[in-house]
């Protein structure tokens, strides 16, 4: 347990308070924006190279992952963790096609730094049917661009979607954290 808490502290997710214990770190607006900007740059690079290296087998694999994502997202009762994990599988399956192992590890670290936040915020995104369908369409647009090996298009789509996410984030931390909770 100590090792896990130490890892969370190194990732900035937990603060260690002497003689008190561990406390979940609050995420500032600047910190969120910084992480999303770095993600945008790294993920754009990964998807561009994935377009160049993608095989028909990779496309089939992505279609299957996307089909499962659709099934999960269209369920009446959603589990935010299932949606998050399938979304992550989809994105990282694309990034790994780039064969940029170090870049993929950096992207994964950035995703992990915000995973708690993404689960909470992501759950709010999934509350409406329209929002769910928009997320399915985003994934489909990535798949279409990959099928066409259109690196400019997928890069643009990814940048546009991350920008929208950044703009839509409720930066009042009260939405996520309650004092004395």
C-alpha positions in Angstrom: 0.0 0.0 0.0 2.8 2.4 0.9 4.4 1.8 -2.5 1.1 2.5 -4.3 0.6 5.7 -2.3 4.2 6.8 -3.1 3.6 6.2 -6.8 0.5 8.3 -6.6 2.4 11.0 -4.8 5.1 11.0 -7.6 2.4 11.4 -10.2 1.0 14.4 -8.3 -2.3 12.7 -7.4 -1.7 12.4 -3.7 -0.2 14.8 -1.2 1.6 13.4 1.8 0.8 15.4 5.0 3.3 14.7 7.9 1.6 13.0 10.9 -1.7 13.1 9.0 -1.4 10.7 6.1 -2.3 10.9 2.4 -4.8 13.3 0.9 -6.1 13.5 -2.7 -4.3 16.4 -4.5 -6.6 19.0 -6.0 -6.1 19.8 -9.7 -5.8 23.4 -10.7 -7.2 24.8 -13.9 -3.6 25.6 -15.1 -2.5 22.1 -14.4 -5.4 20.6 -16.3 -4.8 22.9 -19.3 -1.0 22.1 -19.2 -1.6 18.4 -19.3 -4.2 18.7 -22.1 -1.8 20.8 -24.2 1.0 18.3 -23.8 -1.4 15.4 -24.5 -2.6 17.2 -27.7 1.0 17.5 -29.1 2.0 14.0 -28.3 -1.3 12.4 -29.4 -1.3 14.3 -32.7 2.2 12.9 -33.4 1.2 9.4 -32.5 -2.0 9.4 -34.7 -0.1 10.9 -37.7 2.4 8.1 -37.6 -0.3 5.5 -36.9 -1.9 6.6 -40.2 1.3 5.8 -42.0 1.8 2.4 -40.4 -1.7 1.1 -40.0 -2.6 -2.3 -41.5 -5.9 -3.8 -42.5 -5.6 -6.1 -39.4 -5.2 -3.0 -37.2 -8.3 -1.4 -38.8 -10.3 -4.6 -38.1 -9.1 -4.6 -34.5 -10.2 -1.0 -34.1 -13.6 -1.7 -35.6 -14.1 -4.5 -33.0 -13.0 -2.2 -30.1 -15.3 0.6 -31.4 -18.3 -1.8 -31.7 -17.8 -2.8 -28.1 -17.5 0.9 -27.1 -20.8 1.6 -28.9 -22.5 -1.3 -27.0 -21.2 0.0 -23.7 -22.1 3.6 -24.3 -25.6 2.9 -25.5 -26.6 0.8 -22.5 -29.4 2.3 -20.4 -27.3 2.1 -17.2 -23.8 3.2 -17.8 -20.7 2.3 -15.8 -18.2 5.2 -16.1 -15.3 2.9 -15.5 -16.3 0.5 -18.3 -16.7 3.5 -20.7 -13.3 5.0 -19.6 -11.5 1.6 -20.0 -13.0 1.0 -23.5 -12.3 4.5 -24.6 -8.7 4.1 -23.3 -8.3 0.8 -25.1 -9.5 2.4 -28.4 -7.2 5.4 -28.2 -4.1 3.4 -27.1 -4.7 0.8 -29.8 -4.3 3.7 -32.2 -1.3 5.2 -30.5 0.5 1.9 -30.4 0.3 1.5 -34.1 2.7 4.4 -34.4 5.4 2.2 -32.8 6.5 5.2 -30.7 6.9 3.4 -27.4 8.4 6.3 -25.4 5.7 8.7 -26.7 3.0 6.2 -25.9 4.4 5.8 -22.4 4.3 9.6 -21.9 0.8 9.8 -23.2 -0.2 7.0 -20.8 1.4 8.8 -17.9 -0.6 12.0 -18.8 -3.8 10.0 -19.0 -3.0 8.3 -15.7 -2.4 11.7 -14.1 -6.0 12.7 -14.9 -7.7 9.4 -14.7 -9.6 10.2 -11.5 -10.7 13.6 -13.0 -11.6 11.9 -16.3 -13.8 9.4 -14.5 -15.8 12.1 -12.7 -15.9 14.6 -15.7 -16.5 11.7 -18.1 -19.5 10.6 -16.1 -21.0 14.0 -16.5 -20.4 13.9 -20.3 -22.3 10.6 -20.6 -25.5 11.8 -18.9 -27.2 12.8 -22.1 -28.0 10.6 -25.1 -26.8 13.4 -27.5 -23.5 13.6 -25.7 -23.0 9.8 -25.9 -23.8 9.8 -29.6 -21.3 12.6 -30.2 -18.6 10.5 -28.5 -19.4 7.5 -30.7 -19.2 9.8 -33.8 -15.8 11.1 -32.6 -14.4 7.6 -32.5 -16.0 6.7 -35.9 -14.4 9.9 -37.4 -11.0 8.7 -36.2 -11.6 5.2 -37.7 -12.7 6.7 -41.0 -9.6 8.9 -41.2 -7.4 5.9 -40.4 -9.0 3.8 -43.0 -8.2 6.5 -45.6 -4.7 6.9 -44.1 -5.5 10.6 -43.8 -3.0 11.9 -41.2 -4.0 15.5 -41.6 -7.6 14.8 -41.0 -7.1 12.6 -37.9 -4.7 15.1 -36.5 -7.2 17.9 -37.0 -10.0 15.8 -35.5 -8.0 14.9 -32.4 -6.9 18.5 -31.9 -10.4 19.8 -32.3 -11.9 17.2 -29.9 -9.2 17.9 -27.2 -9.7 21.6 -27.6 -13.5 21.2 -27.1 -12.9 19.0 -24.0 -10.6 21.7 -22.6 -13.2 24.4 -23.2 -16.0 22.4 -21.8 -14.3 21.5 -18.5 -16.0 23.0 -15.5 -13.0 24.6 -13.9 -14.7 25.3 -10.6 -13.0 22.6 -8.6 -16.1 22.5 -6.4 -17.7 20.4 -9.1 -15.2 17.7 -8.3 -14.1 18.1 -4.7 -16.2 18.9 -1.7 -14.5 20.2 1.4 -14.8 17.8 4.3 -16.1 15.1 2.0 
